[in-house]
Amino acid sequence: MTLTITRTPRTLIVGGISIEVEELGVRLPFARKPVDLSEVGGYGQHRIYVTETREMTTIEFDVFTNHLSARRDWLRGKGGSVHGGELCIEVTAPGRPYLYINPDHGDYPRYVARLG
């Protein structure tokens, strides 16, 4: 199955600083503080602003999603909510769903949305 999602480049002003993002053409529900992938589903329909993409192997992805509450240096200080949407790190791996992580300035996946 192949999904095609529109990605629109945007420049957002956050705290007086311009950041380049890609806005997804779909809105997704977020789960708050999920422990693993089975708890990702959430509620609401949120605008997604992708600030960066992190590509993983399937093994890395599976380890990551089995322990979503673990702290990770690569998430530290990122994310947040701006302009009616969520600043997210997109996480991808072959044959796995796309994840959109908003650590909300922390160092673990505080809010997680899933596509696929």
Buried (B, 14 or more C-beta within 10 A) or exposed (E): EEEEEEBEEBEBEBEEEEBEBBBBEEEBBBBEEBBEBEBBEBEEEBBBBBBEEBEBEEEBBBEBBEEBEEEBEEBEEBBBBBBEBBBBBBBBBEEBBBBBBBBBEBBBBBBBBBBE
